[in-house]
Amino acid sequence: MIWHQLSIAETLENLDSSRFGLSRDEAARRLEVHGFNQLQEAPRRLPSAILLGQFADFMIVVLIAAAVIAGVIGEWVDSLVILAIVILNAIIGFVQEYRAEEALAALQKLAAPLATVVRSGQTMIIPAVELVPGDLVRLEAGMVVPADLRLLEAAQLRIEEAALTGESLPVEKQTNPLKTENPALGDRSNLAFRGTIIRYGRGLGVTTATGMTTEIGRIAALLESGSRLASPLQRRLAAFGKRLSLIILAICALVFVAGLWRGEAPLLMLLTAVSLAVAAIPEALPAVVTIALAIGASKLVRVNALVRKLPAVETLGSVTVICSDKTGTLTLNRMTVEEAVPIEGESKTFFWQAMALCNDASSGADGEPVGDPTETALLLCAEAAGFAPTLLSQSYPRCGELPFDSERRRMTTLHPEGQGYIALTKGAPEALFAVATADGLAHWEETAARLADAGLRTLAFGLRRFVDYPEPFNVAMVEAELTIIGLVGMLDPPRAEAAVAVAECSRAGIVPVMITGDHALTARSIAARLGILGVDGRVVSGPELARMTEAELAAQVGAIRVYARIAPEQKLRIVAALQQQGGCVAMTGDGVNDAPALKQADIGIAMGQGGTDVAREAADMVLLDDNFATIVGAVREGRRIYDNIRKFTRYLLTTNAGEIVAVACAPLFGLPLPLLPIHILWINLMTDALPALALSVEPAEEDVMARPPRPTNESIFAHGLGWHAFWVGLLIGVLVLMTQWWAIASDDRHWQTLAFSVLCFTQLFHVLAIRSERASLFTLGLWTNRPLLGAVLLAAALQLLVIYVPWCQPIFHTSPLTVGELAGVLAVSSLVFWVVEAEKWWRRRGKNSDS
């Protein structure tokens, strides 16, 4: 039923109701038919199901298998370490996912507990859950609307619908039917919606929808039906785990077959192959990734971005589109007078006085104006022009008024002036022009059109003088033959830092898109000022979007930068269409209407100051300062974190590749195994984990926001990471084997300690070289990542301890090296550093020649 198009009589007839309301018996019957006025919630996943789901990831399955195998062959320390890491990740994932189930619970809190209804002609208060279609509901200022209503009476009624529509100002309500077939929610001025708040006036409405059939109920259904996508990092790590497992199985099978071919015992080769598999699994990777994300989340809090779900930290670095609300995020959420156009001549003074006198706002205890945002803006403008409101009200006390109403769209105040009186009127320009004198009217109409075309909310001011107190004091007497004394154009101005952030988005290859519930002209004006929209840019309205098919939207969504008067399900459509085109979408929002789109987006970002609990619970991240610039700063942090994840993944893979080459190839060259299980365990726990963890705090590289976003389907091996891990791992393995061969050939009984030490120190030199994929360590400087420098020095010191401390030697099967041997180890190990630095120099040279 299109309730906004029906008259009051038609509405009551369709609902089989009347001005006396329903009888109690009829209300009880309808309650049985329609059910309670509450939102239905799908059964939640049991905590046990959420916990078990944490072990379904392929990489986790591989780690569990590795732990079991390690236990079977007697490597209990390896087994326990791997299981501890798996359990830690499962606990963190469980906590994150369990908290994410709270969005609908927050939506329920918007319900009004009680409702004032008219039944059988009597006013009574009932629980709001017992409302049924056809019930008459009384509305007063401060109340929460308990159900969707068609308004029957509206006395200066203004309702704040920001949570539902995104409209920043309270909406003026009226009772006449609308001619438009399918207006946006914010334009349905004769309806009131569940969960919105009465700010001014009073009204009476008949209930048209309850529970899940209300607009809020439709949003609840969208929240239930929506599915959250896996983050780019989760998808990359899953693909990485599968690929790595296949590679490891292939290598182990090769080692096993090669051993049998050489005549080794089958059981021995089976144990060797299994040991190699356990050594090859980078068990520290999930833990280091989790810790890196947690560190990133703590840094984001310091720049006013609170991360609710850890994978969102990295997802920020993949963002290609930021869909942002306008009010409060791109703008200041504070109405200001953008342009004032007073009349020329002596009446000019009255224009400024009218801003302060024909105004119901007042100064608060702290001196700041309190009241309607439009009126407080006028008060501040008058004060800035030198007309103090307090002094004016003393000189020109109000002795009569005609309050604003939605039909006249004007308000008038009367003040004594000398021996007579002056009436000051403000309101919509067309409402004042209709009762103004013709003198100069064409000029004012042209000015009003210019201000409106600029996207400004325009108000007109008029005056009329009276020799005596006007009798009767009514609209017909007072609001007639007005002299227009000026116009003002008002705007919620854009944040200064938002324009800078939009420009940074453009440099980073990120497309900013404005999605707002505000009017198209206002949206165009703000978007143009911020650089989101070009001169010929297109603004798509909600009704226009509703007429688009899915195919048409998919074809055009990449070129549209501004959407205005948008409904909740349309935001969901926009986000889904962008994702279907391959975009990684960040969606900001503060209202109930934003929650489904926040859940659908790759990363949902809610407002912390002006946002609703529903939006915050549906989001991955909360902006504590509601500032668009904070999002761009968070994107920078996300890119830094992903760069660092790639760095320590590169480091761990190279380390394991070096171990595999050394262990797998030694028997092929007739050499004994260079490493014992305790050596592999030591390297995996100490020289792997500590430097890898320190890489997670590496500062952002200079060009981090000058690159295009990463494709969401990009492999973690992209841009040469896999090739680097292969050839550097091969180099490390060759250096270990050459050291072993040379020591055995020289009859050096320290050959195993030498091989063990070369493997350790090559990794420490390597980690210093890979702090950047292009920049040299000599450019970065040693002190720019002090935790890494400390980790390298600590790992080196621990390695020297296991070599030189007597009680460590029998545990690690080491022997003390001579000064010459240690110097040789460091010299051979440093070759990795110099070779990787040469590779980076070659890359820089190639990039410079291309440019």
C-alpha positions in Angstrom: 0.0 0.0 0.0 1.4 3.4 -1.0 0.3 5.2 2.2 1.9 8.6 1.3 -0.4 9.0 -1.7 -3.7 8.3 0.2 -5.8 10.9 1.9 -6.5 10.6 5.6 -10.0 9.3 4.9 -8.7 6.7 2.4 -6.0 5.6 4.8 -8.4 5.0 7.7 -10.8 3.2 5.3 -8.0 0.9 4.1 -7.0 0.1 7.6 -10.6 -0.3 8.8 -10.0 2.3 11.5 -11.4 5.6 12.6 -10.7 8.8 14.6 -11.9 6.8 17.7 -9.2 4.2 17.1 -9.7 0.5 17.4 -11.7 -1.3 20.0 -9.9 -3.4 22.5 -11.3 -6.6 21.1 -10.4 -5.7 17.5 -6.8 -4.8 18.7 -6.5 -8.1 20.4 -7.7 -9.9 17.2 -5.2 -8.1 15.0 -2.4 -8.8 17.5 -3.1 -12.5 16.9 -3.0 -12.0 13.1 0.0 -9.7 12.8 2.0 -10.7 15.8 4.0 -8.5 18.2 5.5 -5.2 17.1 9.1 -6.4 17.4 12.0 -7.4 15.1 12.5 -11.1 14.5 16.0 -12.4 14.9 17.3 -15.5 13.2 18.8 -18.2 15.5 22.4 -17.3 16.4 25.3 -19.6 15.8 26.2 -21.5 18.9 29.5 -20.5 20.5 30.7 -24.0 19.9 29.9 -23.8 16.2 31.8 -20.4 16.0 34.8 -22.0 17.7 34.9 -25.1 15.5 34.7 -22.8 12.5 38.1 -21.3 13.4 39.7 -24.7 12.5 38.2 -25.0 9.0 40.9 -22.8 7.3 43.2 -24.8 5.0 46.4 -23.4 6.5 45.2 -24.3 10.0 44.4 -27.9 8.9 47.9 -28.1 7.5 49.4 -26.9 10.8 47.4 -29.4 12.8 48.5 -32.2 10.5 52.1 -31.0 11.0 51.7 -30.9 14.8 50.4 -34.5 14.8 53.2 -35.7 12.5 55.8 -34.0 14.7 54.4 -35.7 17.8 54.4 -39.1 16.1 58.1 -38.8 15.2 58.9 -37.6 18.7 59.4 -33.9 18.1 57.1 -32.9 21.0 58.4 -29.4 21.4 57.6 -28.6 17.7 54.2 -30.2 18.1 53.3 -28.2 21.2 54.5 -24.9 19.7 52.4 -25.4 16.5 49.3 -26.4 18.5 49.8 -23.4 20.8 49.8 -21.1 17.8 46.8 -22.8 16.3 44.8 -22.5 19.6 45.8 -18.8 20.0 44.6 -17.9 16.5 41.3 -19.8 17.1 40.7 -17.9 20.4 41.3 -14.5 18.7 39.1 -15.5 15.7 36.3 -16.7 18.0 36.3 -13.5 20.0 36.2 -11.3 16.9 33.4 -13.4 15.2 31.3 -13.7 18.4 31.3 -9.9 18.9 30.2 -9.4 15.3 26.8 -11.0 16.0 25.6 -8.0 17.9 24.3 -5.8 15.1 20.7 -7.0 15.4 20.7 -6.8 19.2 21.6 -3.1 18.8 18.8 -2.7 16.3 16.3 -4.0 18.9 17.3 -1.2 21.3 15.8 1.4 19.0 12.3 0.2 19.9 10.2 2.4 22.0 9.1 0.6 25.2 5.7 2.3 25.5 3.2 3.9 23.1 0.3 6.4 23.7 -2.7 5.1 21.7 -6.3 6.0 21.2 -8.7 3.0 21.5 -12.5 3.3 21.6 -12.0 7.0 21.9 -9.9 6.8 25.0 -6.2 7.7 25.3 -4.1 5.0 27.0 -0.5 3.9 27.4 0.3 0.4 26.3 3.6 -1.6 25.6 4.7 -0.7 22.1 5.1 -4.4 21.2 1.3 -4.6 21.4 0.7 -2.0 18.6 -1.2 -3.3 15.6 -2.1 -1.8 12.1 -4.9 0.6 12.5 -4.0 1.8 16.0 -4.0 5.6 16.5 -0.8 6.8 18.1 -0.2 10.2 19.8 3.2 11.8 19.3 5.0 14.3 21.5 8.4 15.9 21.5 11.1 13.6 22.8 9.3 10.4 22.0 10.6 7.6 19.8 8.1 6.7 17.0 7.0 3.2 18.0 5.8 2.0 14.5 5.4 3.2 10.9 2.6 5.8 10.8 0.5 7.8 8.4 0.1 11.2 10.0 -3.4 12.4 10.7 -2.4 15.6 12.6 0.9 17.5 12.7 1.3 20.7 14.8 4.8 22.1 14.1 5.9 18.4 14.0 9.5 17.8 13.2 11.1 14.4 13.3 14.8 13.6 13.3 15.2 10.8 10.7 19.0 10.9 10.4 19.4 7.3 11.6 17.1 6.1 8.9 17.6 8.4 5.9 20.9 10.3 6.6 19.1 13.7 6.5 21.0 15.8 9.0 18.2 18.2 9.9 14.8 17.4 11.5 12.1 16.9 8.8 9.0 19.0 8.8 5.9 16.9 8.7 2.4 17.5 7.3 -0.7 15.5 6.6 -1.6 16.1 3.0 -1.3 13.3 0.5 1.8 13.3 -1.9 1.5 13.2 -5.6 4.9 11.6 -6.2 4.6 7.9 -6.8 7.9 6.7 -5.2 9.7 9.5 -3.3 12.7 8.8 -1.2 12.0 8.0 2.5 13.2 11.5 3.5 10.6 13.1 1.2 7.6 11.2 2.6 6.6 14.1 4.7 3.2 12.7 5.8 4.7 9.5 7.2 6.6 8.8 10.5 8.9 5.8 10.8 9.7 3.5 13.7 12.9 4.3 15.6 13.0 8.0 14.6 12.8 10.7 17.2 10.2 13.5 17.7 12.2 16.8 18.1 9.5 19.4 18.0 5.7 19.7 18.1 3.1 17.0 18.4 1.0 14.8 16.1 -1.4 11.9 15.7 -0.8 9.0 13.3 -2.4 5.7 12.4 -0.2 2.6 12.4 0.4 1.3 8.9 3.1 -1.3 9.7 4.6 -3.1 12.7 7.5 -5.4 13.4 9.3 -6.7 10.4 7.0 -4.9 7.9 8.3 -1.5 9.1 11.2 0.3 7.3 13.4 -0.6 10.3 12.2 -4.2 9.9 13.2 -4.3 6.3 16.7 -3.2 7.4 16.8 -6.0 9.9 15.9 -8.5 7.1 18.7 -7.1 5.0 21.1 -7.5 7.9 20.0 -11.1 8.3 20.3 -11.9 4.6 23.6 -10.2 4.0 26.9 -12.2 4.1 30.3 -10.9 5.0 33.0 -11.5 2.5 36.4 -12.9 3.6 39.0 -10.2 3.8 41.6 -10.0 1.0 44.3 -11.2 3.5 42.2 -14.2 4.5 41.7 -15.1 0.8 45.4 -14.6 0.1 46.5 -16.7 3.1 44.1 -19.5 2.2 45.5 -19.6 -1.3 49.0 -19.4 0.0 48.4 -22.3 2.4 47.1 -24.5 -0.3 49.9 -23.7 -2.7 52.6 -24.1 0.0 51.2 -27.4 1.1 51.3 -28.8 -2.4 54.9 -27.6 -2.8 56.0 -29.1 0.5 54.3 -32.5 -0.3 56.0 -32.5 -3.7 59.5 -31.8 -2.2 59.0 -34.4 0.5 58.0 -37.0 -2.0 61.0 -36.2 -4.1 63.4 -36.5 -1.1 61.7 -39.8 -0.2 62.1 -41.3 -3.8 65.6 -39.9 -4.1 66.6 -41.6 -0.9 65.2 -44.9 -1.9 67.0 -44.6 -5.3 70.2 -44.2 -3.4 69.5 -47.4 -1.4 68.6 -45.8 1.9 66.3 -47.6 4.3 62.6 -46.9 3.6 61.8 -46.1 7.3 64.7 -43.8 7.6 63.7 -41.9 4.4 60.1 -41.7 5.6 61.1 -40.1 8.9 63.5 -37.8 7.0 60.8 -36.7 4.6 58.3 -36.2 7.4 60.8 -34.2 9.5 61.5 -32.0 6.4 57.8 -31.4 6.0 57.5 -30.2 9.6 60.6 -28.0 9.2 59.1 -26.5 6.0 55.8 -25.4 7.5 56.1 -21.7 8.6 54.3 -22.3 11.8 55.2 -18.8 13.1 53.4 -17.1 10.1 49.8 -17.1 11.5 51.0 -15.9 14.9 53.1 -13.1 13.4 50.3 -12.1 11.1 47.9 -11.8 14.1 50.4 -9.9 16.1 51.1 -7.5 13.2 47.4 -6.8 12.8 47.0 -6.3 16.5 49.9 -3.8 16.6 48.4 -2.0 13.6 45.0 -1.9 15.3 46.6 -0.3 18.4 48.3 2.3 16.1 45.0 3.1 14.4 43.4 3.8 17.8 45.9 6.6 18.3 44.7 8.2 15.1 41.0 7.9 16.0 40.2 4.7 14.2 39.0 1.8 16.4 39.3 -1.6 14.7 36.6 -4.1 15.8 37.8 -7.0 13.5 41.5 -7.6 13.1 41.5 -8.6 9.3 40.0 -5.1 8.6 43.4 -3.6 9.4 45.0 -5.2 6.3 41.8 -4.9 4.2 42.2 -1.1 4.4 45.4 -1.4 2.2 43.4 -3.1 -0.6 40.6 -0.5 -0.7 39.8 0.7 -4.3 36.6 2.6 -3.5 35.5 4.6 -0.4 31.8 5.1 -0.3 31.3 7.9 2.2 28.3 9.5 3.8 28.2 13.3 3.5 27.0 14.7 6.8 29.6 14.8 9.6 32.1 12.8 7.6 32.9 15.0 4.6 31.2 18.0 6.3 31.3 19.6 9.7 27.7 18.6 10.5 27.1 22.2 11.5 24.9 24.5 9.4 26.5 27.9 8.6 25.5 30.9 6.6 27.5 30.5 3.4 26.3 33.7 1.7 24.1 36.6 2.9 22.5 39.0 0.4 21.0 42.1 2.2 18.9 44.8 0.6 20.6 48.0 -0.2 19.7 51.2 1.7 18.6 51.9 5.3 16.6 48.7 5.6 19.9 46.8 5.4 20.2 47.0 9.2 16.9 45.2 9.7 18.2 42.3 7.6 20.9 41.5 10.2 18.5 42.2 13.1 15.9 39.9 11.6 18.4 37.0 11.8 18.6 37.4 15.6 15.1 38.6 16.4 13.0 36.3 14.2 14.7 33.4 15.8 13.8 30.9 18.5 17.4 29.9 19.3 19.0 31.2 22.4 22.5 31.4 24.1 23.4 28.5 26.3 25.2 28.6 29.6 28.6 28.4 27.8 27.6 31.2 25.4 27.1 28.8 22.5 23.7 29.1 20.8 21.1 26.3 21.5 18.2 25.3 19.3 17.4 24.3 15.7 20.7 24.1 13.7 19.4 26.5 11.1 18.4 29.1 13.7 21.7 28.8 15.6 23.6 29.4 12.4 21.6 32.6 11.8 22.2 33.7 15.3 26.0 33.2 14.9 25.9 35.1 11.5 24.1 38.1 13.1 26.6 38.1 16.0 29.6 38.0 13.5 28.1 41.0 11.7 28.1 43.0 14.9 24.5 42.5 16.0 24.5 41.0 19.5 21.4 38.9 19.9 21.1 39.6 23.7 21.2 43.4 23.2 18.8 43.3 20.3 16.2 41.3 22.3 16.4 44.0 25.0 16.0 46.8 22.5 13.4 45.1 20.4 11.4 42.7 22.8 9.1 40.2 21.1 5.5 41.3 21.6 3.8 38.9 19.2 4.6 35.9 17.0 3.2 33.7 14.3 5.0 30.3 14.8 6.4 28.4 11.8 4.2 25.7 10.3 4.8 23.4 7.4 1.9 24.7 5.3 2.8 28.4 5.5 6.6 27.7 5.6 7.1 31.0 7.4 7.4 32.5 10.9 6.9 36.0 12.0 7.8 38.0 15.1 6.5 41.4 16.1 8.6 44.1 17.9 8.1 47.7 19.1 9.9 50.3 16.9 9.7 53.9 18.1 6.0 54.8 18.2 5.0 51.8 16.0 5.7 48.2 15.4 7.8 46.1 13.0 7.0 42.6 11.9 10.0 40.5 10.8 9.3 37.3 8.7 11.6 34.5 7.6 10.9 31.4 5.6 11.2 29.6 2.3 11.8 32.2 -0.5 8.8 31.1 -2.5 6.6 31.4 0.6 7.7 35.0 1.2 7.6 36.0 -2.4 3.9 34.9 -2.5 3.0 37.6 0.1 5.5 40.3 -0.9 5.2 43.5 -2.8 6.2 43.4 -6.4 8.9 46.0 -6.0 12.3 44.4 -6.7 10.8 40.9 -6.6 12.4 39.8 -9.9 15.8 40.5 -8.5 15.2 38.5 -5.4 13.8 35.6 -7.4 16.9 35.5 -9.6 19.1 35.6 -6.5 17.2 32.8 -4.8 17.5 30.7 -7.9 21.3 31.3 -8.0 21.7 30.3 -4.3 19.6 27.2 -4.8 21.6 26.2 -7.9 24.7 26.4 -5.8 23.3 23.7 -3.5 22.6 26.2 -0.7 19.5 25.9 1.6 18.0 29.3 1.0 15.9 31.5 3.4 14.3 34.8 2.7 13.6 37.7 5.2 10.9 40.3 5.0 9.5 43.2 7.0 6.3 45.2 7.4 5.8 48.3 9.6 2.7 49.1 11.5 1.7 52.4 13.1 -0.5 50.5 15.7 -0.5 47.0 17.1 -2.0 45.0 14.3 -5.6 43.8 15.0 -6.4 41.1 14.5 -3.0 39.6 14.9 -3.2 36.8 12.4 -1.5 35.6 9.2 -3.8 37.5 6.8 -3.1 40.8 8.6 0.6 40.5 9.4 2.1 38.4 6.6 1.0 40.5 3.7 2.6 43.2 1.5 6.1 42.3 2.9 9.2 44.1 1.8 11.9 41.5 1.0 15.1 42.7 2.9 17.5 39.9 2.0 18.3 36.3 1.4 20.7 33.8 3.0 22.3 30.7 1.5 23.2 28.0 4.1 25.3 24.9 4.0 26.8 22.3 6.2 30.4 23.2 5.0 32.9 20.6 4.0 35.8 19.8 6.3 39.0 21.5 5.3 41.0 18.3 5.8 38.5 16.3 3.7 39.6 18.0 0.5 43.2 17.1 1.2 42.2 13.5 2.0 40.2 13.3 -1.3 43.2 14.5 -3.2 45.4 11.9 -1.5 42.8 9.2 -2.5 43.2 10.2 -6.1 47.0 9.9 -5.9 46.6 6.5 -4.3 44.3 5.3 -7.0 41.3 5.2 -4.6 37.9 6.4 -5.9 35.8 8.4 -3.3 32.1 8.1 -3.8 29.5 10.1 -1.9 26.3 8.3 -0.9 23.9 10.6 1.0 20.3 11.0 2.0 20.5 14.7 1.3 19.2 16.6 -1.7 21.0 16.3 -5.1 21.9 20.0 -5.4 23.4 20.0 -1.9 25.3 16.8 -2.6 26.6 18.2 -5.9 27.8 21.4 -4.3 29.8 19.6 -1.5 31.2 17.0 -3.9 32.4 19.6 -6.3 34.1 21.6 -3.5 35.9 18.5 -2.3 37.0 17.4 -5.7 34.9 14.2 -5.7 32.8 15.4 -8.7 34.0 17.2 -11.8 32.3 19.9 -13.7 30.3 17.5 -15.8 30.0 14.9 -13.1 26.8 13.0 -12.7 24.6 12.9 -9.6 22.2 9.9 -9.4 19.1 10.2 -7.2 17.4 7.4 -5.3 14.3 7.3 -7.7 16.6 7.3 -10.7 18.6 4.4 -9.2 15.4 2.5 -8.5 14.6 2.5 -12.2 18.0 1.0 -13.1 18.3 -2.7 -13.8 21.2 -4.7 -12.2 22.8 -4.8 -15.7 22.5 -1.0 -16.1 23.9 -0.3 -12.7 26.8 -2.7 -13.2 27.6 -0.9 -16.5 27.5 2.6 -15.0 28.5 2.2 -11.3 32.2 2.7 -12.1 31.6 6.2 -13.4 29.1 7.5 -10.8 30.7 9.6 -8.0 27.6 11.0 -6.1 24.3 9.4 -5.1 21.6 11.5 -3.4 18.3 10.7 -1.6 19.3 7.0 -1.3 17.3 4.3 0.4 18.9 1.6 2.6 18.6 -1.3 0.1 20.0 1.0 -2.6 23.2 1.5 -0.6 23.4 -2.3 -0.5 23.0 -2.4 -4.3 25.7 0.1 -4.9 28.2 -1.7 -2.7 27.4 -5.1 -4.3 27.7 -3.6 -7.8 31.1 -2.1 -7.1 32.3 -5.5 -5.6 31.0 -7.3 -8.7 33.2 -5.0 -10.8 36.2 -6.2 -8.8 36.3 -3.3 -6.3 37.4 -3.6 -2.7 34.8 -1.3 -1.1 35.0 0.6 2.2 31.6 1.9 3.2 31.1 4.6 5.9 27.9 5.3 7.7 26.3 6.3 10.9 22.6 5.4 10.7 20.5 2.3 11.0 20.0 2.6 7.2 23.7 2.1 6.7 24.0 -1.1 8.6 23.3 -3.6 5.8 25.7 -1.9 3.5 28.4 -1.7 6.2 28.0 -5.5 6.7 28.2 -6.2 2.9 31.2 -4.0 2.3 34.8 -5.4 2.4 35.3 -3.0 5.3 32.4 -1.2 7.1 33.3 2.0 8.8 30.9 3.4 11.4 30.9 6.8 13.0 31.9 6.9 16.7 30.5 10.3 17.7 27.2 10.7 15.8 26.7 7.0 14.8 24.1 4.6 16.1 24.9 1.4 18.0 23.4 -0.6 15.0 25.9 0.9 12.6 28.8 0.4 15.0 28.0 -3.3 15.6 27.7 -4.0 11.9 31.0 -2.3 11.1 34.6 -3.5 11.0 36.0 -0.2 12.2 34.7 2.8 14.1 35.9 6.4 13.4 36.2 8.1 16.8 36.3 11.6 15.2 33.8 10.9 12.4 36.4 12.3 9.9 36.9 11.3 6.3 40.6 12.2 6.6 41.0 9.5 9.3 39.9 6.9 6.8 42.6 7.9 4.4 45.1 7.8 7.2 43.9 4.3 8.1 44.3 3.2 4.5 47.9 4.4 4.7 48.4 2.2 7.8 46.7 -0.7 6.1 49.0 -0.5 3.2 52.0 -0.3 5.5 50.8 -3.4 7.4 50.3 -5.4 4.2 53.8 -4.4 3.0 55.2 -5.7 6.3 53.2 -8.9 6.1 54.8 -9.5 2.7 58.2 -8.7 4.2 58.0 -11.2 7.0 56.3 -13.8 4.7 59.3 -13.3 2.3 61.6 -13.8 5.3 60.0 -16.9 6.7 59.7 -18.6 3.3 63.3 -17.8 2.5 64.4 -19.2 5.8 62.4 -22.4 5.3 63.6 -22.7 1.7 67.2 -22.5 2.9 66.5 -25.3 5.4 64.9 -27.5 2.8 67.7 -27.0 0.3 70.3 -27.8 2.9 68.6 -30.9 4.4 67.2 -32.3 1.1 70.4 -31.8 -1.0 73.1 -32.9 1.4 72.4 -36.6 0.9 72.3 -36.1 -2.9 75.9 -34.8 -2.7 77.0 -37.6 -0.3 77.1 -35.3 2.7 75.7 -36.1 6.2 72.6 -34.1 7.3 74.0 -30.6 8.1 71.3 -29.9 10.7 69.8 -31.8 13.6 66.1 -31.4 14.6 67.2 -29.2 17.6 68.9 -26.8 15.2 65.8 -26.5 13.0 63.7 -25.9 16.0 66.0 -23.3 17.4 66.1 -21.4 14.1 62.3 -21.6 13.7 61.7 -20.3 17.2 64.5 -17.7 17.6 66.1 -16.4 14.4 62.7 -16.8 12.5 60.2 -15.4 15.0 62.0 -12.5 16.6 63.1 -10.6 13.4 59.8 -11.5 11.6 57.9 -9.9 14.5 60.1 -6.8 14.4 59.5 -6.5 10.6 55.8 -5.9 11.5 56.6 -2.5 12.9 58.6 -1.3 9.9 57.7 2.3 9.0 55.7 3.0 5.8 57.8 3.4 2.7 57.7 6.9 1.0 55.6 5.8 -2.0 53.1 3.8 0.0 50.2 6.2 -1.0 51.5 6.8 -4.5 50.8 3.2 -5.7 47.5 1.9 -7.1 45.5 -0.3 -4.8 46.4 -4.0 -4.9 43.9 -6.2 -6.8 41.8 -8.2 -4.2 42.7 -11.4 -6.0 46.4 -10.7 -6.1 48.5 -13.6 -4.8 50.8 -13.0 -1.8 53.6 -14.2 -4.1 53.0 -11.3 -6.5 55.7 -8.9 -7.6 58.5 -11.4 -7.4 58.0 -12.5 -3.8 57.9 -16.2 -4.7 60.9 -15.9 -7.0 62.9 -14.0 -4.4 62.1 -16.7 -1.7 63.2 -19.4 -4.2 66.5 -18.0 -5.3 67.6 -16.5 -1.9 66.5 -19.8 -0.2 68.6 -21.6 -2.8 71.5 -19.3 -2.1 71.3 -19.8 1.6 71.1 -23.6 1.2 74.1 -23.6 -1.1 76.2 -21.4 1.3 75.4 -23.9 4.1 76.3 -26.9 2.0 79.5 -25.3 0.7 80.5 -24.4 4.3 79.8 -28.0 5.4 81.7 -29.5 2.4 84.7 -27.2 3.0 84.8 -27.9 6.7 84.6 -31.7 6.2 87.2 -31.6 3.4 89.5 -29.6 5.7 88.9 -32.1 8.5 87.3 -29.5 10.7 85.4 -31.2 13.5 83.3 -28.1 14.0 81.6 -28.6 10.6 78.1 -29.0 11.9 78.3 -25.9 14.1 79.7 -24.0 11.2 76.8 -25.1 8.9 74.3 -24.3 11.7 75.8 -20.8 12.3 75.9 -19.9 8.6 72.2 -20.8 8.3 71.5 -18.6 11.3 73.5 -15.5 10.3 72.5 -15.6 6.6 69.0 -15.1 7.8 69.9 -12.2 10.1 71.8 -10.5 7.2 68.8 -11.2 4.9 66.3 -9.6 7.2 68.2 -6.4 7.3 68.3 -6.4 3.5 64.5 -6.9 2.9 63.3 -4.0 5.0 62.3 -2.5 1.7 61.7 -4.1 -1.7 63.5 -1.2 -3.4 65.2 1.1 -1.0 68.7 0.3 0.2 69.4 -0.3 3.9 72.0 2.5 3.6 69.2 4.9 2.5 66.8 3.7 5.2 69.4 3.7 8.0 69.8 1.2 10.8 68.0 3.3 13.4 64.7 3.7 11.6 63.5 0.3 12.9 65.0 -0.1 16.3 63.0 -3.1 17.3 64.4 -5.0 14.2 67.9 -3.9 15.0 67.4 -5.1 18.6 65.9 -8.4 17.4 68.9 -9.1 15.1 71.4 -8.3 17.8 69.5 -10.4 20.4 69.2 -13.4 17.9 72.9 -13.1 17.2 73.8 -13.0 20.9 71.6 -16.1 21.5 73.3 -17.9 18.7 76.7 -17.1 20.2 75.4 -18.3 23.6 74.5 -21.8 22.2 77.9 -22.0 20.6 80.1 -20.7 23.5 78.3 -21.4 26.8 79.4 -24.8 28.0 76.0 -26.0 29.4 74.3 -25.2 26.1 76.7 -27.2 23.9 75.5 -30.7 24.8 71.9 -29.6 24.4 72.4 -28.1 20.9 75.3 -30.4 19.9 77.6 -27.4 19.2 81.3 -26.7 19.8 83.0 -23.4 20.2 84.4 -21.8 17.0 87.7 -20.1 16.8 87.9 -16.4 16.0 88.9 -17.2 12.5 86.0 -19.6 12.0 83.5 -17.1 13.4 84.9 -14.4 11.1 84.5 -16.8 8.2 80.9 -17.6 9.1 80.1 -13.8 9.2 81.8 -13.2 5.9 80.1 -16.0 4.1 76.7 -15.1 5.6 77.0 -11.5 4.6 77.0 -12.5 0.9 73.2 -12.8 1.1 73.0 -9.2 2.2 75.1 -7.9 -0.6 73.4 -10.0 -3.3 69.9 -8.8 -2.2 71.1 -5.2 -2.1 72.4 -5.7 -5.7 69.0 -7.0 -6.7 67.3 -3.9 -5.3 69.8 -1.7 -7.1 68.9 -3.4 -10.3 65.2 -2.9 -9.7 65.8 0.8 -9.0 67.9 1.2 -12.1 65.1 -0.5 -14.2 62.4 1.8 -12.7 64.5 4.9 -13.3 65.2 3.9 -16.9 61.5 3.3 -17.5 60.6 6.7 -16.1 
